[in-house]
Amino acid sequence: MGPPRNVDLIETSQSRIALLVNGGGSSSPGDLVLLADKLGFDDEGYKESLRELRRDNHKRGFWTTGHNRAYSEDLRLLVDLEKHADQIRAAHVEVIPGLLQCEAYVRAQHVERSGAGDLSLDERVEARLARQEILGDSEPPVVQYVISESCVRRTCGDAEVMREQIDFLIKLSKRPNVMLQVMPFDQPVGRRVPIESPYTLIHVPSPGAAGPLELVYVEGEGEIRYLDDKKALAAHEAAWARVSNAALRFEETRRFLKSVSQDFRK
């Protein structure tokens, strides 16, 4: 006899399960708690997080009012995952990662882009900065970034904005839960490991039998994907090991950032 199916655990029809999987329906708080209990998730804090997540995602107007409108449907899952993750690791090129952008950089980035739609500039800025609130939580996630030198050399706004952004990175890097490394253009032989494309590894803890949620977030032109299969996870874990071992150490990174900031003062 195989393991029980979700349809058996919450005593519903297979057609309703299929509807939920395809995003065509909503699960009740009772169903979520029942499923968690049957799968061995007995931690009350975890079950309350499930209820809260369900309340937010189904709250009338939650994603369609205020600055939340700035989050596209594809991005909403990432925003939720960031709130519940205990570890976020990412490699980036060209653009400073969203969780590490100062307000001036965010504002300049949106000013330079066209097609704002019905959202105001302030709403777009507020939405980006709201994601950073997790860094100051009482139990914040451990955030690890390897950024290409291109991120801090590519001018967004003007030199003043870039100086402010680099100073912001240095300040963030001194937090115990933020680990920042730069991958310079010019590295010695043996440490020349390019960041071929940006990606984010997300780890969400789980006290139940199913284990933690681990996935990779990748973003391209007009496309956002969330990967959770073992092959994709293994490939990105290996890529992370390569770039994090080849990049500058933490104190080296701060010295490098200070030198780049001085370059923007010339």
N, C-alpha and C positions, 0 to 999 in steps of 0.2 A: 504493500500500500504506500502510495506516494504522500508527500506533504499536503496538508489541507490547502485548498484554493481559497482566494479572497472571497469568492462567491459563497463558499460554505461558512467562512469565518464570520461574515457579517449578515448571513442569511438573506441574501438578495438574489436577484436574477442575473444570469450571465449577460443579458442584453444591457442591464443597467451598469454592470462593471465595464463593459465595452464602451458605453457612453461616457463614463467617467474618465477612462483611459484616453479617449479621443478629445477630451476637453468639452464635451457637450452637455455636461451636467455638473451638479455640485454635491458634495458629500456633507452629511449632517455632522455636527459635533459628536453626537452619540455614536455614529458609525466609526468616526476616527478613533475615539477612545476604545470602543469595542475591538477594533482591529489591532490597536496598540497592545491591549491586554492579551489578546490571543497570540500575538507574536512575541510576547515576553517583555514588552516595554512597560515596566511597572513603576518607573520613576515618575512621581507626581509632577515634578517640575517640567519634565519632558512633555507630559500629557497636557499641561497647561499651555506650553509653548505651541503645541498642535492646535489647541482651541483658539489661541490668540492669532496664530497665523491664518486660521480659517476665518476668524472674525474680520481681520484686516482685508483679506483677499475678496471677501464677499460683501464687505461694507458698501452700501450704496454710495457711489461716487468716489470711492477711495482712490481709484486710478484716473479719474476723469475730472477732478477738481484741483485747483491750486497748482503748486509746482509738480505734483505727481503726474500731471498730464505730459510732462516732459519725458517720462519714461515710456519708451516704445513697448509694445507687447512682448517682443523678444527679450528686452532688457529687464523686465519685471522680475523674472525668476532670479537673475543675478542679484538684484537689489535685495530680494528676500533671503537668498543664500548668504549674502554678506552679513546680514543681521544675526544669523545663527551659526556661522562658521567659527571654529576656534583656530584655524590656520588658513592663511591665504598666501600663496606664492605666485609670483608673476614675473615674466620676462617681457620687456617692452622695447620698441624702437621708435624713433622719430618724435613721438608725442609723450609728454609726461603722463603717467597713469592717472586715471581719474581720482583715485583715493588720495593722491599725493599732490593735487593741483591747488595752488593758492587762489584766492578770489580774483586777483588781477589777471592771472593766467586764464582762468575759466572765462572771465568776461571778454578778454581779448580774443580767445578762441572762438566764441560764439559771434562776436562782432564781425570776424573775418569770414564767417560762413554765411551763405545765403539760404533762403528757404526757411525762415523762422516760423512760418505758418501763423497760427492764431496764438502762439505763446509769446509772452513778452521776454525781453532779455533778462530781466530780474528773475522771472520764474525759472528760466533755464539755468541761471547761475545758482539759484536757491536749491534746485533739484540736485545739481552736482555736489554742492557743499553738504547737503543733508546726508549723503551717503558716507561722508567722513565722520559723522557723529559716532560711529562704532569704535573709532580709534580711541575715544575718550571714555568709553563705557567702564563700569566698575570691573568687569571681566572682559577686557577687549581681546580680539583675536590676535594671534601672532602673525604679523604681516611682513613678508619677505619679498623684496624686489631686486631684480637685476635689470638695470636700465642701460641701454646703449648710450655712448657719448652723444649720439645724434639727438637724444631726447633733450639734452641741455645745451646743445649748440644750435639746434633749429629754432630760430627766433619766432616767438609768438608775441604779437604786440610790438614792443620795442625793447631797447636795452634795459630800461628801468623795470619793465615787467619781468624780464628774465632775471635780473638781479634779485628782485623780490621773490621770484619762484625758487631760485637756487638757495637763497637764505632760508626759505620755508622748508626745503628738503633737508638742509643741514639741521634745522630745529627739530623736524620730525625724526630724523635719524638718531637723535639722542634719547628718544623715548625707549623704554625697555622692551616694548612689544613691536617696535618698528626696526627692521634690519634692511639697510639699503646698501647696495653695491653698484658701482659703475663699471661697465665694460668699455675701456678706452679703445679708440681706433687703433692706436699703436701699442700692441702688446708683444712681449718677447715670444720667441718660438716656443711652442709647447702650451702657450696660453692664448693662442689666437683662435678663439671659438666664437664664430658669429652667431648672433641671435637671428635666426632665419625668418621667424614670424612670431608675433606676440601671442601669448597664451597665459591663462590663469588657472592654477591648480587650487581647488577648493576642498576643504575637509570640514565636514559638519559632524560633530560627535553624536553618538546615539547610545543610550544605555541598554538597549534591547538586544534580542538575539540576532537581529538582522545585521548588526555592526554599523560602523560609521558610513556616511554618504561621502563618496569621493568622486569628483568629476573634473573635467577640463572644460574651460570656457575659451572658445576661439572666435575671433571676429575678423571678417573680411569685408570687402566692398559689397554692401547690401546683404550681408549674410552673418548671422550669429548662430553658433552651434554649441550644444552642450554634449560632451562625450563622456560616457561612463563605462564603455566596454574595456576589458582588461588589456587588450592590445594597445588601444589609444592611451590609456593611463600609463602603461609601462613605457611607451615611447616618450611621452612627455616627462615622466619621472627621470628617465635617462638623460633627456635634453636638459632638464633642470640641474642635474648633478654636474653635467659638463660646464654649463655657463656659470653656475654659482662657484665652482672650484676655480674657474679661470679668471673671474672678475676680481677687481680690487677688493681688498679686505675693508672692513668698516671704517677704520681710522684713515686708511689710504683714500677711501672714497670721500671722506669729509675734506681732506687736504686737496684732493683733485677738484671738488666742487668749489672750494674757496678760490682756486686758481682760475677756474672758468668765470666765476663772478667778477674777478679782477679784470679779465679780458673784456667783459661787457662794460667796464668803466672807462676803457680807453677811447 
